[in-house]
Amino acid sequence: MKTAKSMSEKDILLSLVFLIGALVFPSFSDNLVLEDCPSGQLTWKTYKSVGMQLSFAYPASWRVFPEKSTGLGVGISIKAKTLFVGIQRLNDKAESKKTHEKLFYGQKKHENSSEESIVIKKDTCTEIRFMVGAEERVSIYWPEKRLEINFTYTSPNQMVACSSIINQVLSSFEFSGEAASSAKSKSLADYANGSLEWKTYSSPELFVSFSYPAFWTIDPEHSEYGGLALRLNSIEDSSTIGLVVRRWSDTTGTAKSFHSFFAEANRQIPGEVDYNRKDFSLSNNNCTKVSYRKTYLRQNMEETTTSVYCPQKKLIITFYYSSKAESAYGSIVNKILSSFSVDNGGVK
């Protein structure tokens, strides 16, 4: 369990938040009233993912958070009032599957655990139910689709009360093909020898442009933390690299969100190794560059994070990647940063 000090906004920005038992969510300024399993006539929404190549329906009173590379694939997290959902789609590397299954089936060691086979849309899946303290948890592994779905119920008897809605969510899943990250992946050698094709991304909303490897997956720009965010990611040889670009404008009235992140970046948090902070110039703007490594025990993975904070532009650029592949990814990070062009946009 994280302490109040370590559960920082920087952790929210950078950690693998979809994982069961480690769900951490940012605050939002909209008026959405979160409900777990409302009775009566429900309003439903549909979530469509380009990176995960799937879609599903969910109650409008649930909030879906942006996708994130996980080291084993791509994941998203969902929050209701006291119900939490994590969804992860694995890449098709054998090492990822082996690691995932070890983690998944290891959950049977928990108190009062049970395992059974269930059928979802004609596919045979494995469901494990177990307790962690007073929390009821359900983990479903859908091997045919390389999908793991985790439910955490923090209120008593919630699992029974929500069963009908959960079944509707599960039956709504549709798949449009293999996960994009596996279809477009390259080898780490391609990074190291420089044999990559590049594209330029220009955003009239973020007021930035930059170069990136052409095979990276790009998720649509979306509102987040009161600002606008863009995500790119890729998976190679069981390693992963991701890029998040965030920007706030004066017109949103939420520029404080940037400064909250920036304040967190200026101090080292327990668990961060080789923390380094220095002045950095990005597109002729005075910025701060922060980098560190952190170990995530559940995935047995060490991740390196490099972030650039530009206060005058209210801009944050964050890279996260497998530390074991730092020699291959490091030059890519530098090349992308050197390609950035930043306009004023809505920032005064």
N, C-alpha and C positions, 0 to 999 in steps of 0.2 A: 504494500500500500504506500503510495507516495505521501510525503509530508506536505504540509501547506506550502513550505518554501519551495519544494521541488516541483509541485504541480503548477508550473508557470505557463505564461502565454507562449513562451518559446517552446516548451514541451508540446503544447497544443499544436503549434505550427509544425513541429518537426517529427514528433513521435509517430509510431504506427498505431494510430488511435482506434482502428477498427477491431483490434484483437479482443476477444472475450476476456473479461476480468481486468482490462486495462483501458476501458473506454473513457476518454476525456474529451469534453466538448466545449467550444467557445460560446460566448453569449451573442445573441442577436438582438437587434433593436426593433424588429417587426412585432406585430401584434398577434402572432400565431399562438393560440392556446393549445398546448400539448395535452393529448389524452391518450391513454393506453389502448383500450378496446371499447370505444363508445358504443352504446346500445342504440337501437332504432335505425333509421335510414342513414347510411354512411355516404359521405362524399369521398371518392377515390381519386388518386392521381396515378400517373404512370411514369416510372423512372426508366430512361433509356440511356445505356452506356455504350459509347463507341469503343472505349478501351477494353471493356469486358465482353463486348459483343452479346449483350443480353438486355432484356427489359422485364419489368415486373410492376404489378399494381400494389399500392399501399394506401392506408387511410390518410386523408388530407391533414389529420391532426398529428401526424408523425413528421419529423424533420429529417431529411436525407442530407448528409454531409458529403463534401467532395471526395472523389476517388484519390487513392494514394498507392504508390508502389510499396510492396510489403517485403520484398526479398524472396518471396515464393510466388508472387503473382501480383494481382491488383485487388485492392479491397476498398470497401466503403463502410461507413457506419451510419446507423439510424437511431434517433432518440425519440421516444415518446415521453410520457410523464415520468413513469418509473420503470418502463420497459426499454431495454437496449438491444439492438440487433447489429450484428457484424456479418458482412458477406465478403468472401474472398474467392476469387477465381484464380486457380493456379496456372502458371505457364506449363508448357508440355515437356519440360526437362525432367529426366528420370530422377535426378538428384533432388529436385523440388518435391516431387511426389513422395519419395522415400522419407525426406525430412518431415513433410506434412503429416504423413500417416503415423510416424513415430509420435509426433506431437498430439495428433487427434486421438489416437487410441490410448495414449498416456493419460487421458482424462478419466479413464476408468478407475484410476487409483483414488479418486475423490470419494467422499462420504456418500453412502447409499446410491452408488452408481448402478445403472442398468443399461443394457445394450439390446437393441432389436433391429430387425430389418423392416423398412417401410417402403412403400411404392409411391413415387411422385412422377406423375405423367408417364407412366409405364416403365420407369427406370427404378431399379432396386437401389435403395440408399441405406445407409447405416445411421441410426439415431442413438446417441448416448445422452442419458439424463443423469444429473448428479447435483449434489449440494456443495456450496462453498459458504460456510457459515449459515446465515438465514436465507441466502439467495438460492433460488432454483435456476438451474441452467440446462439448456438443451443444445446439443451440437449435432448438426446433420451433415454428413459427408455424402456428396452426390458424385461418385467417381466417373460416371458416364459423361458428365459435364465439367469435371474438374472444379467442383464448386463446394465450398464449405459455408454453412449458414449457422450462426450462433445466436441464441436468444438468452438474455439474462433477465430474470424476473425478480425484482427487488421487493415486491409486496406479497404477503401470504395469499395463497390460493389463486394467484394471478394467472398461472399456467392454465388452469381449467377454464377460467373466465375468458381467456383470450383464444382458446383452441379453435373456435370457428373462424375467427378473423385470420389467424395464422395459417390455417388450411387454405383459405382463399388466396392469401399472399403466395403460398408455395405453388398452388395450382395455376397461378397467373404467369409464371416464368416462361419466357420465350427466348430462344437463342437464335442468333443470326449467323453464327459461324464460329470458328475458332477464335480464342482471345487474340486480339490484334497484336499484343506484345509478343506472342510466340510466333505469329506469322511473319512479323517484320524484324525479328531479332537478327543481330550480327554476332560475330565472335569478338572477344576482347582483342584479338590480334588485329582486327580491322581498325580498332581505335589506335592501337600502338603504332601501326605502320602508316597511319594517315590516309588509308584508302577509303575514305568516306565521301559520299555525295552530300552536298549541303543545300539547304533552302534558306530563304529569308522570310521571317514572319513579321508583318507590320500590323499594328493595332491602332485604329483611329480612336478607340475608347481608352486604352491604356497610354496612348501617346508614346509608344516605344516601337522600335524595330530591332531585330537581331537575327543572326544566323544560327542554324541548328542542324544536326544530322537529319537527312531527309526521311529516314525510316522511323524516326521517333513518333510515338502516338501523341496527338494533341487533343485535349478535351476542350470543349467550348468555354469561352470566357463566362464568368458568372459572378454574382455578388457574394461577398464574403467579408465578415468582420466590418461591415459598413463601407468596404471599398470594392474594388474589382480585382479578380484573380484569374490567372491562366496557368494551366498545368501541362507539362510534357513529361513523358517517361519512356523508358525502354528497358529490356531485359536481355542480357547476354550471358551465356555459359553459367547460369544460376546466379549471376550478379545482376544488380539493378542500378540504374541511375535515373534520377528525377529532377525536374526543374519547376519551381513555382515562382511566378512573377506576380507581385501584389502592388497595387497603387491606390492611394486615396486622393480625393480632390477637396479643395476648400468648400465646395458647394454641398458636399454630403453632410457637413456638420459633424463628422466623426473622425476628424484628423487625429484625435486623441488615441485612436487604435494604433496608428503608426507609432506614436511616441511610447505607447505601452510596450510594444514589441522591441523598440530601440532601447528602452531602459533595461529590459531583460537581457539584451545582447551585451550590455556593458558590464555584466558580472558573471563569473563562472558558477555553474550549478553543479552540485555533487553528482558524480557519474560521468562528467565531461572530462576527457583526457586530451592532453596536448592542446589545451585552449590557447588560441592565439588571436589577438585583436590588434589591428593596425589601420592607419589612414590609407585610403584607397581612392584613386581617381577613376571615375566612370563617365565617359562621354563629357570630359572637362568639368565634372561636378565633384565637389569634395564629399567623399563618402567614408564609411567605415566598413572594413572587411573582418568578419569573425569566422573562425573555423575551429572545429574540435571533433573528437571521435567519441562514440558512445556505444556500449554493448547492450544488445537486447537479448536477454537470456532465453526467452521462449523460442526465438528463431535460431538461437545459437549463431548470431550474426553481429558483427561490429560494423557500424555505419559512420561514415564521415559526413559532416555537414559543413558547408561553406555558404555564408550569407553576406550580402552586400546591402548596407543600409544607407540611403541617401536622403537626409532630412529635408533638404531644400526642395526635393522633388516628391517627398512622401512616397518613396519607392523602396520595395524590398525584393531582392532577387536571391532565391535560396536553391542551392544544389544539395542533394543527398544521394549518397552512393555507397556501395559496398567497399569497406576499407581495404579488403584484400585485393581490390582491383584499382587501387588509387593511382598506381603508376600509369595505367591505361587511361583512366578518366581525368586525371589532373590536367593534362594538356587540352582536353576538350573543354573543360570548365574555363580555362584561361582564354581559349579561342572565342568561346561564346561571349564572355564578358567584354573582350576587346572589340566585339562587333556591335555592341549596344549603342543605339542612338536614342536620346531621350529629349522629348519636347516638353514645354511647360504644361500644356493641356489646361486642366482646371485648377492647377496649383499656382498660387500667387507668390 
